[in-house]
Amino acid sequence: MIKIIPPNTNAVRPFWLMKWLLLIVTIFLILTTAIIACALLYTNSYRFNFFPGVKIAGENLNKLTHAQALEKLQSQSDQFLRNGLTYQFNNQTSAVYASWVTANADASLQIINLNVLKTVDNAYMIGRQKGYTKNFLEQMQALIFGKNFKVTAELNEEALLIAIKENFINSITEKIDARPQIDDDFNITILPEQIGSIFPENEIITTTENRLGNLNNEPIILTLTESEPAIKKADITEKEIKELSDILKISTLTLTYQTKKWEVANKVFKYWLIFVKNNNEITPALDAKLANNYLQEIIAKEINQPGLDAKFEIKNGKVLEFQGSQDGLTLEIEKTIDKINQEFIEAGNDKIEIVTSETKSKITTGSLNDLGISEIIGTGVSNFKGSPKNRIHNIKVGAETLNGLLIKPGEIFSLTSILAPVNAAQGYLPELVIKGDRTLPEYGGGLCQVATTMFRSALSSGLPIIKRTNHTYRVTYYEPAGTDATIYMPNPDLQFTNDTKDYILIQSQMEGDELYFDFWGTKDGRIIEKGDSIIYNIKPAGPTIYIETEDLEPGEKNCIEKVAHAGADAYFDYKITYPDGKIAEERFTSHYVPWPVKCLIGKQPTTPETNSPTSTDTIIQ
C-alpha cells in the first residue's frame, strides 16, 4: 500500500515569506538610498545659494547667493526708504520718510529702520540648520508651497502717529464730553458733547508694518472713524449738578507738604472741574490736564529735587570727589490728582497732602580706596569740526553730564537714561527739524557725537556692547563709517556692561574740535583686538527732494539740510580674549542709506486747468 504524504506547507510558507520580505526590504533600501542621494545632491547643488521657493518681500531668491540677495534687497530697501511712505486722505497726501530731516544729520529721529541683513540671514538658513531630515523637509516645503519672509522692520509708532496727525490736523476733530461751564457767580451751565473724527491708530500701524515688511510704497488710504464721547448732556441730571455745586461751596483747596502749603481758591479750581464716567456712574472730577499744568508749574518747581550721584575726577593720579551724592525728590502728579479726587472731590476734605517719592542715589560718597580706580582702561575720541554753535553747545552739555559718573561692577550702562530729559531746562539748545511738511524746533542735536564717542570708549575698554544702532545715513563727523552710534530719547539707546570686578569712572574732555571719554578702572588682563573699518558698496545720494508745503510762499525754498549723503556698507571685527582663555567675537555691521538733500518748497496755487493735487506732495528734481 502506497502512503501519500502531504507537502509540509509550514516549511514552504516561511521560505516564500522571507523571499518577499527580502524583496520589500531591498526595494525600500534602494528607494531610501535614492532619496538620500537625491536629497544630498539637491542640498549640495544649493549649498551656496537660496533654495527654490524662498522669497523676501515677494522677491524670489532662487539661485542667488547670500551676497547677491543682500545686495538686491538692500538696494530695494534703500529706494523704498528714499521714497518714504505716502498717506492719503480725500485729496490730501503726505509723505513720511525714514527720519525727520534736520540741519545736522545726527539730530534726526529715525522713524523707520529696515534690517535687511537680519532678514536675509534668516531666509538663507531655511533648510540648513535642523539636521538632514528636517532640513530636507524644509527644502521640499519651500519648493512646493513657498516660504516668504517679510523684511524685519522697526517702526517708531509714536513718531509716525505724531507726523500723520500734524500733517492732517485740519481733518481731525477730537471728541469732547459734555462738561460744566461755571461763571463768576458759580452758576453752572452744561455744554453739549462733541463727536470726534479720528484716524484709527491701530489700523494705521498694522497697515504701515505690512507695507514695510513687503517694501510696498503704495499709498496708504486713511479713513476717519467717529469717536463717541463717553458723557452726553442728556446723561447729566440734577444730582450731578448738585454734587458739583457742593464742591464749589468750598472756598479754598489747600495742598500741603511738610511746612509748605499752596492755596487754590474756588474761582481757580472751578476751571478744573469736569464729569467722568465710572461703571456707568457720572461723577465730578478734576480735569487731569489742567490740574497737571498747575501742579507742574506751581508746586513741582518747588518740590522736585534731582537725584545726584557722587562724581569724581582724577587729579595728580588721585581720585577726588567734586560732587557729593544727593537723594532725589519728585512730585507724583498722577497720584496727587487721584488723591485730590478721592479726598477733596468725593469726601469734601479741603486740606490734602501731596504725594511725593524719593530716589536714592546709585553712587554715594564713600571710601575712594574701595572703588578700584587706578588707570585708564580705554579711551574714545571723535571729531566735530565744522559743527554749528548750537551743536557744539549740546555736545558740551552732554559731555559734562557724563563727566565724573561711576559705573558699578556688573551694571548695564544706558546712555539715554543718563542724558534724559533732553530739553531747555537741562541747558540744551534746539535744532530745526522737517516733520512732514513743516519746520519745527527739536532738541538733541549733537548728542550722537556723545554716543559715538562713548561707543568707541566701551570698545577700547573691552566692554560687551548690549545695544548699538548706526545712523540711517553716513555722517561726516563719525568717520570712519561703521564706528558710530545714534541715540534718541528713549530709543534707540547705547548700552554696554561693566563686566569688570571694579568701578569704572567716566572722564570727559573737549580739546579743540575733538571730544574724549576716558574710562578709568583696573585692567584685568583682557586683550582687545579691533579691526579696521571696511567700507564698501558706496552709492550716490541722488537728486534733491522737494516737499511741497503751504507754510511758504509759492516757489519759496527752505533747505535746512545742506549736504547729501552717499550710501555705503561698513563693518569691523571685534575680539576680546579674557584672562581665562574665553574668547568673545563680534562683527559690527552698518548700512547707510543714500540720503539726498530734502527741502521744503512753497506750494503753487491749484488751478482747475492743471488739476494739480491740493495736498502735500514730494517732487524729485
C-alpha positions as CSV (number, residue, x, y, z in Angstrom):
1,M,0.0,0.0,0.0
2,I,1.4,3.3,-1.0
3,K,1.1,6.1,1.5
4,I,0.9,9.6,0.2
5,I,2.5,12.2,2.5
6,P,1.1,15.7,2.0
7,P,3.6,18.6,1.5
8,N,4.8,20.5,4.5
9,T,3.1,23.8,4.0
10,N,4.6,25.2,7.2
11,A,8.1,24.8,5.7
12,V,7.2,26.3,2.3
13,R,5.4,29.4,3.6
14,P,8.4,30.8,5.6
15,F,10.6,30.4,2.5
16,W,8.3,32.5,0.3
17,L,7.6,34.9,3.1
18,M,11.2,35.6,3.6
19,K,11.7,35.9,-0.1
20,W,9.0,38.6,-0.3
21,L,10.2,40.4,2.8
22,L,13.8,40.4,1.4
23,L,12.5,41.9,-1.8
24,I,10.5,44.6,0.0
25,V,13.5,45.5,2.2
26,T,15.7,45.6,-0.8
27,I,13.3,47.9,-2.7
28,F,12.9,50.1,0.5
29,L,16.7,50.3,0.8
30,I,17.1,51.2,-2.8
31,L,14.4,53.9,-2.6
32,T,15.8,55.2,0.6
33,T,19.3,55.3,-0.8
34,A,18.0,57.0,-3.9
35,I,16.0,59.6,-1.9
36,I,19.0,60.3,0.4
37,A,21.2,60.6,-2.7
38,C,18.8,63.0,-4.3
39,A,18.4,64.9,-1.1
40,L,22.2,65.2,-0.8
41,L,22.5,66.1,-4.4
42,Y,19.8,68.7,-4.1
43,T,21.2,70.2,-0.9
44,N,24.7,70.2,-2.4
45,S,23.6,71.9,-5.6
46,Y,22.3,74.9,-3.5
47,R,25.0,74.9,-0.8
48,F,25.9,78.5,-1.7
49,N,22.5,79.6,-2.9
50,F,19.0,80.1,-1.6
51,F,16.8,77.1,-2.0
52,P,13.9,77.3,-4.6
53,G,10.7,78.8,-3.2
54,V,12.4,81.1,-0.6
55,K,11.3,84.7,-1.0
56,I,11.7,88.0,0.8
57,A,9.0,90.7,0.3
58,G,7.7,88.5,-2.5
59,E,11.0,88.6,-4.3
60,N,12.2,85.1,-5.5
61,L,15.7,84.4,-4.3
62,N,16.2,81.2,-6.2
63,K,19.8,80.5,-7.2
64,L,21.0,83.8,-5.6
65,T,23.9,83.7,-3.2
66,H,23.7,85.3,0.2
67,A,25.7,88.3,-1.0
68,Q,23.7,88.7,-4.2
69,A,20.4,88.6,-2.3
70,L,21.7,91.1,0.3
71,E,22.8,93.5,-2.5
72,K,19.4,93.1,-4.3
73,L,17.2,93.5,-1.3
74,Q,19.3,96.3,0.2
75,S,19.0,98.3,-3.0
76,Q,15.3,97.9,-3.0
77,S,15.1,98.8,0.7
78,D,17.2,102.0,0.1
79,Q,14.9,103.0,-2.7
80,F,11.9,102.3,-0.5
81,L,13.2,104.5,2.3
82,R,14.2,107.2,-0.1
83,N,10.6,107.4,-1.4
84,G,9.1,107.2,2.0
85,L,5.5,106.1,2.8
86,T,2.6,108.1,1.4
87,Y,-0.6,108.6,3.3
88,Q,-3.8,109.9,1.6
89,F,-7.0,111.3,2.9
90,N,-9.5,112.7,0.4
91,N,-7.4,114.8,-1.9
92,Q,-4.6,115.5,0.5
93,T,-1.4,113.4,0.6
94,S,1.6,113.5,2.9
95,A,4.9,111.6,2.8
96,V,6.7,110.2,5.9
97,Y,10.4,109.4,5.5
98,A,12.8,107.2,7.4
99,S,13.7,110.0,9.6
100,W,12.9,113.7,10.3
101,V,15.2,115.9,8.3
102,T,17.5,118.2,10.3
103,A,20.2,120.8,9.7
104,N,22.6,118.3,11.4
105,A,22.3,114.7,10.4
106,D,22.7,113.2,13.8
107,A,19.8,115.3,15.3
108,S,17.2,113.4,13.2
109,L,14.8,111.0,14.7
110,Q,14.8,107.6,13.0
111,I,11.1,106.7,12.3
112,I,11.7,103.6,10.1
113,N,14.6,101.2,10.2
114,L,14.8,98.1,7.9
115,N,17.1,95.3,8.9
116,V,17.8,93.7,5.6
117,L,20.8,91.8,6.7
118,K,18.9,90.1,9.5
119,T,16.1,89.2,7.1
120,V,18.5,87.7,4.5
121,D,20.3,85.8,7.2
122,N,17.0,84.2,8.4
123,A,15.8,83.4,4.9
124,Y,19.2,81.9,4.0
125,M,19.1,79.5,6.9
126,I,15.9,77.7,5.6
127,G,16.9,74.1,5.0
128,R,20.3,74.4,6.6
129,Q,20.3,74.2,10.4
130,K,18.0,71.4,11.7
131,G,19.7,68.2,10.7
132,Y,19.5,66.2,7.4
133,T,15.9,65.0,7.7
134,K,14.3,68.3,8.9
135,N,16.5,70.3,6.5
136,F,15.2,68.3,3.6
137,L,11.6,68.6,4.7
138,E,12.0,72.4,4.9
139,Q,13.6,72.5,1.5
140,M,10.7,70.5,0.0
141,Q,8.1,72.6,1.8
142,A,9.7,75.8,0.4
143,L,9.8,74.2,-3.1
144,I,6.2,73.1,-3.1
145,F,4.4,75.7,-1.0
146,G,6.9,78.6,-1.0
147,K,8.4,80.4,2.0
148,N,8.1,84.2,2.0
149,F,9.8,86.4,4.6
150,K,8.8,90.0,5.4
151,V,11.7,92.5,5.8
152,T,12.4,92.9,9.5
153,A,11.3,96.4,10.4
154,E,11.5,98.7,13.4
155,L,8.8,101.4,13.5
156,N,8.7,104.3,15.9
157,E,4.9,104.2,16.2
158,E,4.7,107.4,18.4
159,A,6.7,109.5,15.9
160,L,4.7,108.1,13.0
161,L,1.4,108.9,14.5
162,I,2.6,112.4,15.5
163,A,3.7,113.1,11.9
164,I,0.4,111.9,10.5
165,K,-1.6,113.9,13.0
166,E,0.4,117.1,12.4
167,N,0.1,116.7,8.6
168,F,-3.7,116.1,8.6
169,I,-4.5,118.2,11.7
170,N,-7.3,120.1,9.8
171,S,-9.1,116.8,9.1
172,I,-9.2,115.6,12.7
173,T,-11.7,116.7,15.4
174,E,-11.2,115.4,19.0
175,K,-14.2,114.1,20.8
176,I,-15.4,116.3,23.7
177,D,-17.5,115.1,26.6
178,A,-20.4,117.2,27.9
179,R,-18.9,119.4,30.5
180,P,-19.8,122.2,33.0
181,Q,-19.3,125.8,32.4
182,I,-19.1,127.9,35.6
183,D,-19.4,131.6,35.6
184,D,-18.1,134.1,38.2
185,D,-21.2,133.7,40.3
186,F,-20.7,129.9,40.3
187,N,-23.8,129.3,38.1
188,I,-23.5,126.0,36.3
189,T,-24.3,125.5,32.6
190,I,-23.8,122.1,30.9
191,L,-22.1,122.4,27.5
192,P,-23.1,119.7,24.9
193,E,-20.8,116.9,23.8
194,Q,-19.0,116.8,20.5
195,I,-18.5,113.7,18.4
196,G,-14.9,113.3,17.3
197,S,-13.5,112.2,13.9
198,I,-10.1,110.4,14.2
199,F,-7.8,108.1,12.2
200,P,-7.8,104.6,13.7
201,E,-4.3,104.3,15.1
202,N,-4.1,100.5,15.3
203,E,-5.2,100.2,11.7
204,I,-2.6,102.7,10.6
205,I,0.2,100.9,12.5
206,T,-0.9,97.5,11.1
207,T,-1.1,98.7,7.5
208,T,2.2,100.5,7.8
209,E,4.0,97.5,9.2
210,N,2.6,95.4,6.4
211,R,3.9,97.9,3.8
212,L,7.3,98.0,5.4
213,G,7.6,94.2,5.6
214,N,6.7,93.9,1.9
215,L,8.7,97.0,0.7
216,N,5.4,98.3,-0.7
217,N,5.3,102.1,-1.4
218,E,1.6,102.1,-2.4
219,P,-0.2,105.0,-0.8
220,I,-2.0,104.2,2.5
221,I,-5.5,105.4,2.4
222,L,-6.7,107.0,5.6
223,T,-10.3,106.9,6.8
224,L,-11.9,108.7,9.6
225,T,-13.9,107.0,12.3
226,E,-16.3,108.5,14.7
227,S,-15.3,108.7,18.3
228,E,-18.2,108.8,20.6
229,P,-17.9,110.9,23.8
230,A,-18.4,108.9,27.0
231,I,-20.6,111.6,28.6
232,K,-23.6,113.3,26.9
233,K,-25.5,116.3,28.1
234,A,-28.7,114.2,28.4
235,D,-26.9,111.9,30.8
236,I,-26.2,114.7,33.4
237,T,-29.0,115.1,35.9
238,E,-29.7,117.5,38.8
239,K,-27.9,115.0,41.1
240,E,-24.6,115.5,39.3
241,I,-25.1,119.3,39.2
242,K,-25.8,119.4,42.9
243,E,-22.6,117.5,43.7
244,L,-20.7,120.0,41.6
245,S,-22.4,122.9,43.3
246,D,-21.4,121.4,46.8
247,I,-17.8,121.3,45.7
248,L,-17.9,124.9,44.7
249,K,-19.1,125.9,48.1
250,I,-15.6,125.1,49.5
251,S,-13.8,128.4,49.2
252,T,-10.2,127.1,49.2
253,L,-8.4,123.8,48.5
254,T,-5.1,123.7,50.4
255,L,-2.3,121.4,49.2
256,T,0.5,120.7,51.7
257,Y,3.9,119.2,52.0
258,Q,5.6,119.3,55.4
259,T,5.6,123.0,56.3
260,K,4.7,124.2,52.8
261,K,1.2,124.9,51.6
262,W,-0.4,126.1,48.4
263,E,-4.0,127.5,48.5
264,V,-6.2,127.2,45.4
265,A,-9.4,129.3,45.5
266,N,-12.6,128.0,44.1
267,K,-12.5,130.7,41.5
268,V,-9.4,128.9,40.2
269,F,-10.2,125.2,40.7
270,K,-13.7,125.8,39.1
271,Y,-12.0,125.6,35.8
272,W,-10.5,122.2,36.6
273,L,-13.9,120.5,37.2
274,I,-15.4,118.1,34.7
275,F,-17.5,115.0,34.8
276,V,-16.2,111.4,34.5
277,K,-18.0,108.1,34.0
278,N,-17.0,105.0,36.0
279,N,-19.2,101.9,35.9
280,N,-21.9,103.9,34.2
281,E,-22.0,106.3,37.1
282,I,-21.2,110.0,36.3
283,T,-19.4,112.0,39.0
284,P,-17.4,115.3,39.2
285,A,-13.6,115.0,38.9
286,L,-10.6,117.1,38.1
287,D,-9.6,117.7,34.5
288,A,-6.2,115.8,34.6
289,K,-4.6,118.1,32.0
290,L,-5.4,121.4,33.7
291,A,-4.6,120.1,37.2
292,N,-1.4,118.7,35.8
293,N,-0.4,122.1,34.5
294,Y,-0.9,123.7,37.8
295,L,1.0,121.1,39.8
296,Q,3.8,121.1,37.3
297,E,4.2,124.9,37.0
298,I,3.5,125.9,40.7
299,I,4.3,123.0,43.0
300,A,6.7,120.7,41.2
301,K,9.2,123.6,40.7
302,E,9.4,124.0,44.5
303,I,9.4,120.2,45.3
304,N,11.4,118.5,42.7
305,Q,15.0,117.9,43.5
306,P,17.1,115.8,41.1
307,G,18.9,112.8,42.5
308,L,22.7,113.2,42.1
309,D,25.3,110.5,42.1
310,A,28.6,111.3,43.6
311,K,31.0,112.4,40.9
312,F,34.8,112.1,40.9
313,E,37.8,113.3,38.9
314,I,41.4,112.3,38.6
315,K,43.9,114.9,39.8
316,N,47.6,114.2,40.2
317,G,46.9,110.5,39.9
318,K,44.4,110.6,42.7
319,V,40.6,110.1,42.6
320,L,38.9,113.1,44.2
321,E,35.2,113.8,44.7
322,F,33.9,117.0,43.1
323,Q,30.2,116.4,43.5
324,G,28.5,114.9,46.5
325,S,25.6,112.5,46.3
326,Q,22.1,113.7,46.8
327,D,18.8,111.8,47.1
328,G,16.1,113.0,44.7
329,L,12.6,114.1,45.5
330,T,9.8,114.1,42.9
331,L,6.1,115.3,43.0
332,E,4.0,112.3,41.9
333,I,1.5,114.3,39.8
334,E,-0.9,111.5,38.8
335,K,-1.1,110.0,42.3
336,T,-1.6,113.5,43.7
337,I,-4.5,114.1,41.3
338,D,-6.0,110.7,42.2
339,K,-5.7,111.7,45.9
340,I,-7.4,115.1,45.4
341,N,-10.3,113.3,43.5
342,Q,-10.7,110.9,46.4
343,E,-10.3,113.1,49.4
344,F,-11.5,116.5,48.1
345,I,-13.9,115.9,45.2
346,E,-15.5,112.8,46.8
347,A,-15.0,113.2,50.5
348,G,-15.0,117.0,50.8
349,N,-11.7,117.4,52.6
350,D,-10.2,120.8,51.8
351,K,-6.7,120.0,53.0
352,I,-4.7,117.4,51.0
353,E,-1.1,116.4,51.4
354,I,0.5,115.9,48.0
355,V,2.2,112.6,47.1
356,T,6.0,112.6,46.6
357,S,8.6,109.9,46.1
358,E,12.3,109.7,47.0
359,T,15.0,108.3,44.8
360,K,18.3,107.1,46.4
361,S,21.5,108.0,44.5
362,K,23.2,105.0,43.0
363,I,26.7,106.2,43.7
364,T,27.2,107.6,47.2
365,T,30.1,109.2,48.8
366,G,32.3,106.5,50.4
367,S,35.8,105.2,50.6
368,L,37.5,106.1,47.4
369,N,40.1,103.4,48.0
370,D,37.4,100.7,47.6
371,L,36.4,101.8,44.0
372,G,39.3,100.0,42.3
373,I,40.2,103.0,40.1
374,S,43.8,103.2,39.2
375,E,44.4,103.5,35.5
376,I,42.8,104.3,32.1
377,I,41.4,101.1,30.7
378,G,40.1,102.6,27.4
379,T,39.7,105.9,25.5
380,G,37.2,107.0,22.8
381,V,37.6,110.1,20.6
382,S,35.6,111.7,17.8
383,N,35.9,114.9,15.8
384,F,33.2,117.5,15.5
385,K,34.9,120.0,13.2
386,G,32.5,122.2,11.3
387,S,29.7,121.9,13.8
388,P,27.5,124.9,14.3
389,K,27.4,126.8,17.6
390,N,24.2,125.1,19.0
391,R,25.6,121.6,18.2
392,I,28.9,122.3,20.0
393,H,26.9,123.7,23.0
394,N,24.8,120.5,23.2
395,I,27.9,118.3,22.9
396,K,29.4,120.2,25.9
397,V,26.3,119.8,28.0
398,G,26.1,116.1,27.3
399,A,29.8,115.5,28.0
400,E,29.6,117.4,31.3
401,T,26.5,115.3,32.3
402,L,28.6,112.2,31.9
403,N,31.8,113.5,33.4
404,G,32.6,112.0,36.8
405,L,30.0,109.3,36.7
406,L,30.8,105.8,38.1
407,I,29.6,102.6,36.6
408,K,29.2,99.8,39.1
409,P,30.7,96.3,38.5
410,G,28.0,94.3,36.7
411,E,25.9,97.4,35.9
412,I,24.4,97.8,32.4
413,F,25.0,101.4,31.4
414,S,22.2,103.1,29.4
415,L,23.2,106.4,27.8
416,T,19.7,107.7,27.2
417,S,18.6,107.1,30.8
418,I,21.6,109.2,32.0
419,L,21.1,112.1,29.5
420,A,17.3,112.3,29.7
421,P,15.4,114.5,29.7
422,V,16.8,116.5,26.8
423,N,15.1,119.9,26.9
424,A,15.7,123.5,27.5
425,A,15.6,123.1,31.3
426,Q,18.7,120.8,31.1
427,G,20.6,123.5,29.1
428,Y,20.1,122.1,25.6
429,L,19.6,124.3,22.5
430,P,17.1,123.4,19.7
431,E,17.8,122.4,16.1
432,L,15.3,122.9,13.2
433,V,13.6,119.7,12.0
434,I,11.4,119.0,9.0
435,K,8.4,117.0,10.3
436,G,6.1,116.1,7.4
437,D,5.8,119.4,5.6
438,R,6.6,121.8,8.4
439,T,9.8,123.0,10.1
440,L,9.8,122.8,13.9
441,P,12.4,123.1,16.7
442,E,13.7,119.8,18.2
443,Y,16.3,119.3,21.0
444,G,19.1,116.8,21.0
445,G,21.4,117.8,18.1
446,G,25.0,116.8,19.0
447,L,24.2,114.0,21.4
448,C,25.0,111.4,18.8
449,Q,28.6,112.8,19.0
450,V,28.5,111.9,22.7
451,A,27.0,108.4,21.9
452,T,29.6,107.7,19.2
453,T,32.5,108.6,21.5
454,M,31.1,106.5,24.3
455,F,30.7,103.6,22.0
456,R,34.3,103.9,21.0
457,S,35.4,104.2,24.6
458,A,33.4,101.0,25.5
459,L,35.1,99.1,22.6
460,S,38.5,100.4,23.6
461,S,37.9,99.1,27.2
462,G,36.7,95.7,26.0
463,L,33.2,96.0,27.5
464,P,30.4,93.9,26.0
465,I,28.0,96.1,23.8
466,I,24.4,95.3,24.5
467,K,22.6,97.8,22.2
468,R,24.0,100.0,19.4
469,T,22.4,101.4,16.3
470,N,24.2,103.1,13.5
471,H,22.8,106.3,11.8
472,T,20.3,105.9,9.0
473,Y,22.8,107.7,6.7
474,R,26.5,108.4,6.8
475,V,27.6,111.4,8.9
476,T,31.0,113.1,8.3
477,Y,31.6,113.7,12.0
478,Y,31.8,109.9,12.6
479,E,34.3,108.7,10.1
480,P,35.5,106.1,9.6
481,A,32.0,104.8,8.7
482,G,30.8,101.9,10.8
483,T,32.1,103.2,14.2
484,D,29.2,105.5,15.0
485,A,26.2,105.1,17.4
486,T,22.9,107.0,17.3
487,I,20.6,107.7,20.2
488,Y,17.2,109.4,20.6
489,M,15.1,109.6,23.8
490,P,14.2,106.9,24.8
491,N,15.2,104.7,21.8
492,P,17.5,103.9,20.1
493,D,19.8,103.6,23.0
494,L,23.5,102.8,23.6
495,Q,24.0,100.2,26.3
496,F,27.1,98.3,27.5
497,T,28.0,96.2,30.5
498,N,30.8,96.8,33.1
499,D,31.8,93.2,33.3
500,T,35.0,94.0,35.3
501,K,35.3,93.5,39.0
502,D,35.8,97.2,39.7
503,Y,34.1,100.5,39.3
504,I,34.6,102.4,36.0
505,L,35.0,106.2,36.2
506,I,34.0,108.3,33.1
507,Q,36.1,111.4,32.4
508,S,35.2,113.7,29.5
509,Q,37.3,116.3,27.9
510,M,36.9,118.6,24.9
511,E,40.1,119.7,23.2
512,G,39.7,121.9,20.1
513,D,37.4,120.1,17.7
514,E,37.7,116.7,19.5
515,L,35.7,115.0,22.2
516,Y,37.4,112.4,24.5
517,F,36.0,110.0,27.0
518,D,38.5,108.2,29.2
519,F,37.3,105.1,31.2
520,W,39.3,104.7,34.4
521,G,39.3,101.4,36.3
522,T,41.6,98.5,36.8
523,K,42.9,96.4,33.9
524,D,42.2,92.6,34.3
525,G,44.4,91.3,31.5
526,R,41.8,91.1,28.8
527,I,43.2,91.6,25.3
528,I,41.1,93.7,22.8
529,E,41.5,93.4,19.1
530,K,39.6,95.7,16.8
531,G,39.9,95.5,13.1
532,D,39.9,98.4,10.7
533,S,36.5,99.6,9.4
534,I,35.9,98.1,5.9
535,I,33.7,100.4,3.8
536,Y,32.2,99.2,0.5
537,N,29.2,99.3,-1.8
538,I,29.2,103.1,-1.9
539,K,26.2,104.6,-3.7
540,P,25.4,108.1,-4.8
541,A,22.8,110.1,-2.8
542,G,20.6,111.0,-5.7
543,P,18.8,114.3,-6.7
544,T,17.3,116.8,-4.2
545,I,13.8,116.1,-3.0
546,Y,11.4,119.0,-2.6
547,I,8.5,118.6,-0.2
548,E,5.6,120.9,-1.0
549,T,4.1,122.9,1.9
550,E,1.6,125.7,2.4
551,D,3.7,127.3,5.1
552,L,6.0,129.0,2.5
553,E,5.1,131.4,-0.3
554,P,4.7,129.7,-3.7
555,G,8.1,128.7,-5.1
556,E,9.9,129.7,-1.9
557,K,12.5,127.1,-0.8
558,N,13.8,126.2,2.6
559,C,16.7,123.7,2.7
560,I,17.8,123.3,6.3
561,E,19.7,120.2,5.3
562,K,22.6,121.3,3.0
563,V,24.6,118.2,2.4
564,A,23.6,115.0,0.6
565,H,25.0,111.7,2.0
566,A,26.2,108.8,-0.2
567,G,25.1,105.3,0.8
568,A,27.5,102.7,1.9
569,D,28.0,99.5,3.9
570,A,30.7,99.1,6.6
571,Y,31.8,96.6,9.1
572,F,34.7,95.9,11.6
573,D,35.6,92.8,13.5
574,Y,36.0,92.9,17.3
575,K,37.5,90.3,19.6
576,I,38.0,90.1,23.3
577,T,40.3,87.4,24.8
578,Y,39.8,87.1,28.6
579,P,42.4,86.1,31.1
580,D,40.8,82.6,31.5
581,G,41.1,82.0,27.7
582,K,37.5,82.7,26.9
583,I,37.0,84.5,23.6
584,A,34.2,86.7,22.5
585,E,34.0,87.8,18.9
586,E,31.5,90.0,17.1
587,R,31.3,91.7,13.7
588,F,29.7,95.1,13.9
589,T,27.9,95.9,10.6
590,S,26.4,99.1,9.4
591,H,24.3,100.1,6.4
592,Y,23.8,103.7,5.4
593,V,21.0,104.6,3.1
594,P,21.8,107.0,0.2
595,W,20.3,110.3,1.5
596,P,19.6,113.2,-0.8
597,V,19.0,116.8,0.3
598,K,15.4,117.4,1.2
599,C,13.9,120.9,1.0
600,L,10.5,122.5,1.7
601,I,9.1,124.4,-1.2
602,G,6.1,126.7,-1.3
603,K,3.1,125.0,-3.0
604,Q,1.8,126.5,-6.2
605,P,-1.8,127.5,-6.0
606,T,-4.2,125.0,-7.5
607,T,-5.9,125.8,-10.8
608,P,-8.8,123.9,-12.4
609,E,-6.9,123.7,-15.7
610,T,-3.8,121.9,-14.3
611,N,-5.7,119.5,-12.0
612,S,-2.8,119.9,-9.5
613,P,-3.2,118.0,-6.3
614,T,-4.4,120.0,-3.4
615,S,-2.1,118.3,-1.0
616,T,1.4,117.9,0.3
617,D,3.4,116.2,-2.5
618,T,7.0,115.2,-3.0
619,I,8.9,116.4,-6.1
620,I,12.2,114.9,-7.1
621,Q,14.4,117.3,-9.1
